[in-house]
Amino acid sequence: MPMTELRSGLNMYYEIHGEGEPLVLIAGTGSHLHKWHLYQVPYFSQRYRTIVFDHRGTGKSDKPDIEYSIPMFAEDLCDLLDGLGIARSHILGHSMGGQVAQQFAIDYPDKTHGLVLSETGSGPFPGYDFPRGIPLQTCLTFARVDGSVAERLKDSHLGEFWYTPEFRNNNPEIMEKILELAMMQPPPLKPYLRHIIARQNHNVTDKLDRIVAPTLIVVGDEDRFAEGTGDFVKQTRHLHGKIKGSKFFIVPNARHGVFWEHPELVNSTIHAFLSELGENE
């Protein structure tokens, strides 16, 4: 089992698929690496040395009972890559993983080749805010499902947040597989809540000008339904305006789950962007 001990002493689970330029896929809040296996690992591993991993608090990685933060997650990734002997790589993050990717690009610019940010934001900015801590609606959902993280994930994926009604209704077999992967190895409640708190407290709005890596920003045109985090179309537009030279791609007829709702379009768009960057130096 590919497990490595980081400098912090944390044991982190990871997988490497394929060969070539290193590409790291960073999952979102409380998520493990399994969801990347449906479409992204098969596609990108044919073109890149694709690295996926379980955040601290998820999957097979350690789940220390301490406060989590986005800078901590970025440091975990840096330690993982250093341990693997990877000096520089493409970094792709979805949702909270996009926050980690931003932080990584800010803290470790020399280690970031290309940057892909999807369905994510930098934190509050003038004219836009959202609550810190655990959003009220999330608390109410957990009360309804008796504190079950698996049921909370199921509720979220079947609701208005992740996918358009058309996709959910027209693709029952794909939805069944997505739910199976999303609910696989759900984290314990406490680390999952620590992930939410880390996500809600993230704020690098005043540091976005420090991102120097070529950046592609991706968002579903209907991704406006998040509990507690608000409108991701507005947030990604803000990222685009603040990250110098960034490219912006809106995925039509998509919500938060663009990687699974339109995998061919999204994967090929990302590959085209990364291919333009040339060989890793």
C-alpha positions in Angstrom: 0.0 0.0 0.0 1.6 3.3 -1.0 1.8 5.1 2.3 4.5 7.7 3.2 5.4 9.4 6.5 5.5 13.2 6.1 7.9 15.5 8.0 5.1 16.2 10.4 4.8 12.5 11.2 1.5 12.2 9.4 1.1 9.0 7.4 -0.4 9.9 4.0 -1.9 7.5 1.4 -1.2 8.3 -2.2 -1.2 6.7 -5.7 0.8 7.4 -8.8 -0.6 6.4 -12.3 1.1 6.8 -15.6 4.3 8.5 -16.7 5.5 11.9 -17.9 5.0 15.4 -16.5 3.8 15.2 -12.9 0.2 16.3 -12.3 -1.4 16.4 -8.9 -5.2 16.1 -8.5 -6.4 17.6 -5.2 -9.9 16.6 -4.0 -12.4 18.8 -2.1 -13.9 19.0 1.4 -13.6 15.7 3.2 -13.0 13.9 0.0 -10.5 11.0 -0.7 -8.9 10.1 -3.9 -11.5 7.6 -5.1 -13.7 10.0 -7.1 -10.8 10.9 -9.4 -10.7 7.2 -10.5 -14.0 7.5 -12.5 -12.7 9.7 -15.3 -9.6 11.8 -14.4 -7.1 9.1 -13.6 -7.9 7.0 -16.7 -7.6 10.1 -18.9 -4.7 12.0 -17.4 -2.6 8.9 -16.6 -2.2 8.3 -20.4 -0.6 11.7 -20.6 0.9 12.6 -17.2 2.4 11.1 -14.1 -0.8 11.5 -12.2 -0.7 11.7 -8.4 -3.8 11.4 -6.2 -3.8 11.3 -2.5 -6.0 11.2 0.6 -6.0 14.5 2.6 -5.2 14.2 6.3 -8.6 13.3 7.9 -9.8 11.3 4.9 -9.5 7.9 3.3 -6.5 5.9 4.4 -4.4 8.8 5.6 -4.0 9.6 9.3 -6.8 11.6 11.0 -5.1 13.6 13.8 -7.5 15.2 16.3 -6.2 18.8 15.8 -7.3 21.9 14.0 -6.9 21.7 10.2 -6.1 24.6 7.9 -5.6 25.2 4.2 -1.9 26.1 4.7 -1.5 22.8 6.6 -3.0 20.9 3.6 -0.7 22.7 1.2 2.3 21.8 3.5 1.2 18.2 3.5 1.2 18.2 -0.3 4.7 19.8 -0.4 6.0 17.2 2.0 4.5 14.4 -0.1 6.0 15.7 -3.3 9.4 16.2 -1.7 9.3 12.7 -0.4 8.6 11.4 -3.9 11.5 13.4 -5.3 9.2 15.6 -7.4 10.6 19.2 -7.6 7.9 20.8 -9.8 4.5 19.7 -11.0 1.2 20.7 -12.4 -1.3 21.4 -9.6 -5.1 20.9 -10.1 -7.6 21.5 -7.3 -11.4 21.1 -7.2 -13.5 23.0 -4.6 -11.6 23.0 -1.3 -8.8 21.4 -3.3 -8.7 24.5 -5.3 -8.1 26.5 -2.1 -5.2 24.1 -1.3 -3.9 24.6 -4.9 -4.0 28.4 -4.5 -2.1 28.2 -1.2 0.4 25.8 -2.7 1.1 28.1 -5.6 1.5 31.1 -3.2 3.7 29.3 -0.7 5.7 27.2 -3.2 5.9 29.1 -6.5 9.0 27.3 -7.6 7.3 23.9 -7.2 4.2 24.9 -9.3 4.4 24.5 -13.1 0.8 24.9 -14.2 -2.2 25.6 -12.0 -5.8 24.6 -12.5 -8.5 25.9 -10.2 -12.0 24.6 -10.4 -15.2 25.6 -8.5 -13.3 27.4 -5.9 -12.6 30.8 -4.3 -10.0 32.8 -2.4 -12.2 33.7 0.5 -14.2 37.0 1.2 -13.5 40.0 -1.1 -15.1 43.4 -1.3 -18.8 43.0 -2.1 -18.8 39.3 -1.4 -18.8 37.4 1.9 -19.9 34.1 3.5 -20.1 32.8 7.1 -17.1 31.3 8.9 -17.2 28.0 10.8 -19.8 25.4 9.9 -22.7 26.7 7.8 -26.1 26.5 9.4 -27.6 24.4 6.6 -24.8 21.9 7.0 -25.6 21.6 10.7 -29.3 21.1 9.9 -28.4 18.4 7.3 -26.3 16.5 9.9 -29.2 16.7 12.4 -31.5 15.2 9.8 -29.1 12.3 8.9 -28.2 11.7 12.5 -24.6 12.8 12.1 -23.8 10.3 9.3 -21.1 11.7 6.9 -22.0 9.1 4.3 -25.6 10.2 4.3 -24.6 13.9 4.3 -22.5 13.2 1.1 -25.4 11.3 -0.5 -27.8 14.1 0.3 -25.5 16.7 -1.2 -24.9 14.8 -4.4 -28.6 14.1 -5.0 -29.5 17.7 -4.2 -29.2 21.0 -6.2 -25.6 21.6 -5.5 -23.5 19.1 -7.4 -25.4 18.3 -10.7 -28.1 19.8 -12.9 -31.5 18.1 -12.7 -31.1 17.0 -16.3 -27.8 15.2 -15.6 -29.2 13.5 -12.5 -32.4 12.3 -14.3 -30.8 11.2 -17.5 -27.8 9.4 -16.1 -29.0 7.1 -13.3 -26.1 4.6 -13.8 -23.4 7.3 -13.7 -25.1 8.8 -10.6 -25.1 5.5 -8.9 -21.4 5.1 -9.5 -20.7 8.7 -8.4 -22.6 8.1 -5.2 -20.8 4.8 -4.6 -17.4 6.5 -4.9 -18.4 9.6 -2.9 -19.7 7.5 0.0 -16.7 5.1 0.0 -14.6 5.3 3.2 -16.4 8.3 4.6 -14.3 10.2 7.1 -15.3 10.3 10.8 -17.5 13.2 11.7 -14.9 15.2 13.5 -12.3 15.4 10.8 -15.0 16.1 8.2 -16.1 19.1 10.2 -12.5 20.2 10.6 -12.3 20.2 6.8 -15.4 22.4 6.6 -14.0 24.8 9.1 -10.6 25.0 7.2 -12.5 25.7 4.0 -14.7 28.4 5.5 -11.8 30.1 7.1 -9.6 30.2 4.0 -8.7 33.7 2.8 -5.9 34.5 0.4 -7.7 37.3 -1.4 -4.9 39.7 -0.7 -2.2 37.3 -1.8 -3.5 36.3 -5.2 -1.0 38.6 -7.0 1.7 36.3 -5.7 0.5 33.5 -7.9 2.9 33.5 -10.8 2.2 30.0 -12.3 0.2 29.9 -15.6 -3.4 29.4 -14.4 -6.6 28.0 -15.8 -9.8 28.7 -13.9 -12.8 26.4 -14.6 -16.4 26.7 -13.4 -19.8 25.4 -14.2 -22.2 28.0 -15.5 -24.8 27.0 -12.9 -22.5 26.6 -9.9 -24.3 29.0 -7.6 -25.9 26.7 -5.0 -23.2 26.0 -2.3 -24.3 25.8 1.3 -22.4 28.5 3.1 -19.9 29.3 0.4 -22.2 30.9 -2.1 -21.8 31.7 -5.8 -18.8 30.0 -7.4 -19.3 31.7 -10.7 -18.8 35.0 -8.9 -15.8 33.7 -6.9 -14.0 32.2 -9.9 -14.5 35.4 -11.9 -12.9 37.3 -9.0 -9.9 34.8 -9.2 -9.6 35.4 -12.9 -9.5 39.2 -12.3 -6.8 39.0 -9.7 -4.5 36.2 -11.0 -2.4 37.9 -13.7 -2.6 36.2 -17.1 -5.1 33.6 -16.0 -7.5 31.9 -18.4 -11.1 31.4 -17.7 -13.3 28.6 -18.9 -17.1 28.3 -18.2 -18.6 24.8 -18.6 -22.1 25.0 -20.0 -25.0 23.2 -18.3 -22.9 22.3 -15.3 -22.8 22.8 -11.5 -20.2 22.0 -8.9 -19.4 18.5 -10.3 -18.0 19.6 -13.7 -15.3 16.9 -13.7 -18.0 14.2 -13.6 -20.9 16.0 -15.4 -18.8 16.9 -18.5 -15.5 14.8 -18.1 -14.5 14.8 -21.8 -14.9 18.5 -22.3 -13.2 19.5 -19.0 -10.4 17.0 -19.2 -9.5 17.9 -22.8 -9.6 21.6 -22.0 -7.2 21.1 -19.1 -4.9 19.0 -21.2 -4.8 21.6 -23.9 -3.9 24.3 -21.4 -1.2 22.2 -19.8 0.2 21.1 -23.1 0.9 24.7 -24.0 3.2 25.2 -21.1 6.1 23.1 -22.4 8.3 20.7 -20.6 9.0 20.9 -16.9 12.3 22.7 -16.2 
